[in-house]
Amino acid sequence: MRDNRTGREYEIPIGDGTIKAADLAQIKTSDDEPGLATYDPGFVNTASCKSAVTFIDGDKGILEYRGYPIEQLAEKSNFLEVAYLLIHGELPSKQQYDAWVHEITYHTFVHENVRTFMEGFRYDAHPMGMLMASVGALSTFYPESGNIADPDNRHMQIVRMIAKMPTLGAWAFRHAQGKPYIYPDNELGYTANFLSMLFKMSEQRFEADERLVKALDVLFILHADHEQNCSTNAVRSVGSSQVDPYSAVAAGVGALYGPLHGGANEAVLRMLRRIGSMENIPAFIEGVKAGNERLMGFGHRVYKNYDPRAKIIKKACDDVFEVTGVNPLLKIAQELEKIALEDEYFVKRKLYPNVDFYSGLIYEAFQFPPEMFTVLFAIGRTPGWLAQWLELVQDKEQKIARPKQIYTGARTLDFTPAAQRWA
Ligand code: CMC
């Protein structure tokens, strides 16, 4: 590298297609100046870690967990097996799988005091706020979770968190509806139990339609990890202070709560409702092309091809609507997709449907209110957050996250006491 300011040349090693930002610090104009740094708001071109969890090739539309294509996992696996794969790095043997399912199933209950404080939320509390607070609060019930150097202890907290997220999410849902909280039914599988805690009323056992259980399980798999996205980065950043995993995951839930991250599927539904009927589609598309608004559920920072998750969700739509009846908005969505995929504006910009284009329609068919959509995303993403957290705490190259800044404020002002300034 040649520094045009001084004419000096430096050799900076390239590894894994990157340079180490710290190697730039030797590039200086004088000894008493700080060395060269990079400026990268939003980490658009900065790798913050090495990771073996999830691979994405956005141009080709490829998503793999631990090397396994998402399409195969969605079709042939189930959420708890995928969670095992993400956490442990490889698929379980029969014995390992049975032990894992047993562990998760028997940690679904939460301390009764969790219930008491959840009841204290306002009647209309947003379920994501309740989830964020209650996950964070679990650290007070398991103070030993701060001992993150102990592998057995880490494992225990991972099991607890994957097991308890559906309980907390379902209770947040019931709270807003003024319905009694339902305790876990450990005779049911992970996803069927979640549906029971959401929808059970006076029946002895809530038995959800198997096709709905499978569809929701697939949605959890599709959301289970997505490498260094905003919420995962939040988990890693907070986790880098060596805090307990409940606090780190609570930060991830907070990041996911934001409309630019977990909230797009809700925006898709609002958009489809506003379009209302097929004849309004051309005018809407013209408005998007004129720059008046965006076609929500289209485009992605990483995928410049069809989001592989969107393809799978489209298929899951058919299975769900077979049970619940077709959502009338589906026709509008399909027509929008057809037009957009042929239109020069979208083709040129490589704008394809993303994971959120169809997922809102499915969630609505389950009769979830829009504010629950992100809670479902959070439950699915929990194994991914934890796999990344586990990787972080074992990675010797990691340090506490502490970016640099470019200071733009005033310097060396003289302070005048208030009594003098206001006199
Ligand atoms: N509708 C119309 N035009 C679009 C859209 C869209 N949905 N997305 C991008 N563009 C245009 C944009 O106007 C720009 O055009 P030009 O070059 O003429 O200025 C070009 O495409 C590039 O857009 P960008 O904003 O620079 O792309 P980005 O990578 O920064 O943004 C995005 C990615 C997902 C924020 C964006 O595509 C978007 O806002 N999509 C709609 C919201 C959405 O569906 N979000 C869900 C993302 S998937 C969920 C997840 O994984 O967390």
Residues whose N, C-alpha, C, O or C-beta is under 5 A from the ligand:
A	BS01	CMC	L260 H261 A264 V288 E293 R294 L295 M296 G297 F298 G299 H300 R301 R349 N354 V355 D356
